Amino acid sequence: MPDRVPEAKEPHTQLLRVTLEVENSRGYWQRVTSPDSMTMDDEAERAFVEFWFGTKSMPRVRDLINAFRARFAAFPGALDALHAWADVDRVTRIAICHWHLQLCDPIYRRFTGEFLPERRASGRDTITRPLVLRWMNDLDVDARWSPATRAGFASKLLSAAHAAGLVATTRDPRALMLPRVPPAALGYLMYLLRGVEFEGSLHQNPYLRSVGLEGSVVDDKLRAVVGVSCRRVGDITDFSWDYESLTDWVRHTRAAA
């Protein structure tokens, strides 16, 4: 396999402009396979003229294109795979958008892959905006951002988590919940992470943890996934793969489905 692409490490503020955007993400997948063939400005111009995202203004289109290039185009085979997967259902689309946002945003990754699971594990089944703001203040120990920016993060983190099916409502107190993860969505994540350099392992990581998949639950879920299997011997987990890449997996398994 080619060199793996690292997950994003450096915090940034893109989430303040673009949250999960499930349907606009799909509009991007359907039209783009090789973003390297165009500059970001050319791609935004084309998206605006061809109404990829409806009647959005040019500044908004630029924000979306910039975000989607970072979320999807940066990771090996993702756009080709998603472009080929024409009938991806909404539940799976949401999971894919959530994981790609985690990949490119370390703050969202920590929020959904550490903070929310820790609250669930401790028996605290709700979240509020003040709690998220306090978490954000603790995270920003170097005072990198203004109080207004941290407040913006708290709102956008909750908004994205709600769209991802991790938070039940948009009003405090907000019940924590876990989304359904279809076998096809889990298969996509496994093949995607195979080409990514990330903290953790394929069996234990913030991406799985964020949707409630840990320990033996992962083993049980993987039994229903076509194209990948895992065998555990003690603390050792061995994965086997039927396809060389994420794109191959999509083209073979989803065509058969």
N, C-alpha and C positions, 0 to 999 in steps of 0.2 A: 504493500500500500504506500501511497505518497506520504510525505511528512504531514503530521497532524497539525491542524490549525488550533491555536490556543483560545480558550474562552477569554472573554474580556476581563481584564484585571483593574483597569483604571476607571474610577467613578466619573460619571459625566451627567449632564442634565437633559439628555434627549427625551427621557420619559416625561418631562414637563411639557413637551410639545406633542409627543405621540405616545399614546398608551398601547393597548393591545391591538385594536384596529383589525379585528378578525376578517371582516368582509373586504375591507380595502387591501388587506394582505393577500387575500385570494385573487383580487383583481390584478395585483402585481404579478403573482405566480403565473396567472393565465397568459400574460403577455410578454414576459421576459424570461429568456433562458441564458443569454450570454451578456450580462451587463458590462463586461470588460470591453465590448465592442463600441460602447458609447460613453461619453463623459456624463457625469451627473447632471450637468446643465442640459445636455442634449436629451437625456432620458426624461428629465422633468418637462422639457418643452413638448416632447412627443406625448407624454402622459396628459398634459394639459389640453393639447389640440385634439387628442383622440378620446378625451373624457374617460380615462381609465378609472377615475374616482368620482365620476359624476361631474357636477358643476362646481367643484372646489376651486377656490382662487389659486392663482399661480404661487403665491407664498406658501399656501397650505400644501399644494402639490409638491413643492420643493422639500418641505419638511417630511412628507410621507416618503418620497423617493430616497431621501438621505437616510431615513430610519430603516427602510426596507433593504437597502443595499447593505447596511451594517448587520441587519438581523438575518438575512437569508443569503445574499450573494457572497458573504464572507466565508461561508462554510461549505466544504467540499461536496459537490453533487446535489446540494439542497434544492436549488432552483430548478435544475433539470428534472429532479425527481418529482417535485411538486407540480411542475408544468405537465409532466406525463400523467400525473394522478388526477385526471379530470373530474372524477366523481367522488372526491374526498368528502365525507359527510361532515356536518357541522360540529358534532361532538369531537371528532378527530381534528378538525381545523382548529378548534379552540385549544386543544392540547398542544398541537404543533406550534401555534403562535405563542403560547405561554412558554414553552421550552426554548424557543428561539429568542424570546425576550430575555429569559434568564441567561442564555449564552452570552448575549452582548451587553448586559447591564448587571454589573456586580451588586448594585444596591438592591435591585429587584430580586436577584438570585438569593441574597442573604435574607431578605424579607420573607420570601415565599419558601425558601429551602431550609431556613434555620428558625427565624423568629416565630412564624405561624405554627410550624410543626412542634416547636418547644411548648407553645401555649396549649396546643391540643394534648400533648403528652402529659402535661401537668394538670389536666382536667379543666382548664379554663377555656370554655367553648365560645367565647365572644371576644370581639375586638372593638375599640373605639378610636376615633381620630386623635384625641389627646394622647392615648397610649402609643399610637404610631408616631406622633410628633415627638414624644419623649424618647422613643427608640431612635428616631432620626437625630435628635439632639445628641444622644449618647454616641451615635455612630460618627458624627461629625466632630470628633474631639479636637481637631485642629482649627475649628471655626472657619472652614473653607467657604461655607455659604452663609448668606444672610439669614436672619430669622424668617423673613418672608419666603425665601427659597426653600428652607427646610419645611415650612408649612405647606408650600406647594408640593413638595415631595410626598408628604403625608397623605394629601388628598389624591395624588396621582397613583401612589402605590395601592391605596384602597380601591381606586377606580379600576386599575388593571387587575387586581386580585378578584374583584367582583366579576369582571368580564371573563376571567379564567375559571370561574366556578369555585373559588376558594373562600369567598365571603358571600353570605346569602343576600344581603340588602345593601342599600346605599345610605342607611340611617343608623345612627348609634342607638343602642349597642348592636353590633353586627355579628350575627351567628357565623361561626366558622363551619365550613363544610368541605367535602371532598368531591371532586368531579368524577364522573365515570370515565374510565380509561379503556377504550376498546382495544382488542388485541392488535389491530392494525396500527393504532397510535403508538403502542408500546414497541412494536416492531420498528416503526420509523425512528423512534428515539434511540433504540439500540444500535441501529445501523448508522445513525447520525453521530452518536457519541464515539463510535468506533474510529471516526476520522477526526476527533477533537482531543486536544490535550486539556484535561480538566482535573480538578481536585476530587479525590475519591476514586471509586472503581466502577466498573459497569454494573456491579451488583448493589453498590451503596454510594449514593451521591445526592446532591441537592435537587436534581431534576426528578428523580424517582420519589425522594422524600417529600417533595412539595405536593405531590398528589396522593400521598398516603401509602406509597409502595416501599416497604422495608422488610428485611429479613425473609422469612419463609413465604410472605405474601408475594414477593417478586418471583420466587420459584414457581408458585402456583399460577401466577399470571403468564409467565413465559411459556408454560406448557401449551397455551392456546395460540402462541405466535408462530406463524409460518416463516421458515427461513433462518431461525436462530434457536439454539437450545443451550442449556447450561447444565453442568453436572457438578455437584458439590461433594468434595471429600474432605471432611473436617472443616478447616478454615479456608480451604482452597476451592475456588470456583473456576471452572474451565468452560469457556464459551466455544461453541462451534458454529460456523457460518456457512450457509448454503450458497451465498452470493458474494461476489467480490466487492460490491459497493452499494451505497444507498440507492443510487439510480438503478442498478441491476435488480435490487430487491423490489423496488416499486414496479418496474416494468414487468417482471415475471409474476410476482405474487398478486398485484392488483389487477393485472390483465386476466389472470386465472380466476380471480374472484368475480 
